[in-house]
Amino acid sequence: MALAGTAAYFCAQLLRLDYPYWSVLTVILLVMAQYVGALQEKAFFRMVGTVVGGVLGYLATGAWQQSPVLYLATSFVIVAFCVAMFCQSRAPYAFFLTGLTYIVIASSGQARPDMSWSFALARIEEVLLGVIASVVVQSLVFPCYANRDFVTQLRLCFGELADATRQTGSVFRGTQTGLTEALHDFPTRASQLRTLLRFGARESRFFRRDIASYAQMVSNVVRAANLL
């Protein structure tokens, strides 16, 4: 975070951008993602939300700021829609950034509606710079790959299933009075596997090529655990 933030701030100053702290804030929010694939997904949604929110903020402020009723009604509809989709969409972060960026551009451009385009452009430039710095540092300097952790987690799941199978056999043979909780954390592992699949698909085309097989493998492991 420190390295990416410093790089983003330095480049923002070098390019003489107006709001360098927007780049640093973008870095702080993005690099909290643990995996390279997770950061790439978050960066994509942040960029899409920023562009859409910036364009909407520019259009609404430039066209309707002198008509308070229409302007406030439009702002209400846009923000309310983004909040609703944040709770229901498969890409909540993109809708969150759309609403947030719209508010930033609308509030910044109220004093000078004719210059709202400059605030929108500056916001997009700063966020893009923060995204680039985050992705480069996370991918090249301190990479943590979801596809590798997927293999590790899958091995742990197989180990737990093997232990549970042996204990089940012991119960039937009468050598053990009850099952221990060999699968006590298996639901958590299964959820982690599905998350790692999604992020891993963004990191490697080789992993993405076999993702259907991996997904089927996870389903089979979960079925086996349910039978036990």
N, C-alpha and C positions, 0 to 999 in steps of 0.2 A: 504494500500500500504506500509506504514511504517513497520507494523508488519510482513507482508509476505516478504518484502525485507530484513529486518533484519534477519529473520529466514533462508532465502535462503543464505545470505552471511555468516552467522555463520556456517551453515552446509557445505558450500563450503570450508571454512577455516578448519573446523574439518576434512573433508575428504581430505584435501590438494589438492584440484583441482587447475588447473593452471590459470584459468581465472574466478575468482569469480564474476567479474562485468557482465559477460554474464548472470549469474543467476539473478542478480538484474535487469538488463535490461529486461529480460523476464518477471519478476514480474511486472515491471512498465507498460509494454505494455498489459499484460493480465488483470490486475485488473481494468483497465479502463472500462471493460465490466460491465454493471450495474447488470445483473442477473446471478444467478448461472448457469443456462442453457446456457446463452450466453458465459460465461467464459469457460465452459466445451467444447463448440463447438470450440471456438477460440483456446483453449489449444490443442485440438485434431489436428486441422489443423496445428498449429505451430509445433507440434511434428512430424507429417507426413512430412511437408515441410523440417524440419531440417534434418531428417533422409535421405530423398531422396536427398536433396541438398548436404549433407555431403558425401554420397556414390558417387554421381556423381563427386563432387570435388576431392575426393581421386582418383577415377579411371582415370579421365582426367589428373590430375597433375602427378600422378605416372607413367602413361603410355606414355603421349605425350608431357610433358613439354620440352623435348629436341628437339621437332620438332615444331618450332614456328608457322608455317603456319597451321598445323593440329590442334595444341593446341588452337590458336586464333579462327580458324573456328569453332571448337567444342564449345568453350566458347560462341561465338556469337550465334550459333544455340540454345544452352540451355537457355541463358538469354533472347533471343528474343522470344522463345516459352513461357517462363514463363510470360513475359510482355504481350504477346498476350492473354494468358489464364487468366491473371489477369483481363482483360477487358471483357472477355466473359464467363468465367467459373462460375459455381455455388459455387465453393470453391476458390475464388480469393486469400484468405489469405494463403492457402496452396501453391499455385504457387508463390506468392510473397516471401514466406520464402524459397522455393526451390531455386529460383534465387539468393536471398540474401545470403543464406548459401553457395551456390556454389562459389559466388564471395569471400566470407570470406575465405573459405578453399583454393581456388585457389591462392589468394593473399598471404595467410600465408605460403603456401607450396612452393612458387616459389624458395626461397633460398635453401630449402632442400626437393626436391620432394620425396625422399625416406622416409621422415617422415610425409608426408601429411596425412597418416592414423591417426597419433597421434592428429593432429589438428581437424580432423573430429570427432574422438572419444571424444575429450575434449569438442567440441561444443555440441555434442549430450548429453553428461553427464550434462553439465551446464544448458542447456535448460530444460532437464528433471527435474533437481532439482528445477528450477524456476517454472515449471509447477506444480509440486507436492506442493510446498509451497503456490502458488496462489490458487489452488483448495481447499486445506485443510483450509486455512484461510477464503476464501470466503464462503465456504460451512458450516463451523462449528462456526466461530467467528462472522462474519457480513453477514449472509445470506440475500439475497433479491431474492424472488422467482417470476418468470414470471407467473406461473400458478395462483398465488394469485392476481397479478395485472390484469390478464386476466379477472377474475370474476369482479373486481372493474370497469374496463373499459367497460365491457359488460353491467353492471348495468347503467352506465352513458349513454351508447348508447340507452338503453331502455327508460331512462328518457327523453332524447332529442326527441326520436320518439313519446313518449306520448305527450309532449308539442306541437310538430309540428302537431300531429293529432287533438288536441283540437283547435289549431289556424285555421287549415283548416276547421273544422266544423263551427267555428265562422264566417269565410268568407262566407260560403254557407248560413248561417242563416242571414247574413247581419248585424251582430253585430260588425264586425271588417272590416275595409276597406282594409287591406292588411296583408300579412304574415310577421311576424318578422323573423329574421334569426336564427331560433331555431336550424338549422342543419349547422350552419356556420363552425364548426370545425369537422363535422362528417367524412369527407374524411380522416382527420388525425387520428381520432379514429379508423376507419376501418383498416387503414394501421398498426396501432399499434397492433390491435387485431391479425392480421395475423402473425406479428413478435413475439408476445407473445406466440402464438400457437406453433411456431417452437421451441422456447427456452423452453417453459413449458414441451414439450414432452421429453426433456432430463432430466428433474428434477424429474419426478414422473411417475412410471409405471401405477398408477391409472389414472392419467391425460392422459397419452398416450393411455390407453385402450379406452377412450371415445373421442379421438381426432377427429374422423370422425364426430361424432355428433356435437362437438363444431365448426368444420369447416363449417358444413351445417348450423348451427345456425348463424354464422357470415355472410354467403352468404344470408340467408333469411333477416337478418337485413339490409344489404346493399340494397337488392331489395326493401324492404319497404321504405327505405329512398329515393330511386330513384323515386318511385311512388309519394311520397309527393313533 
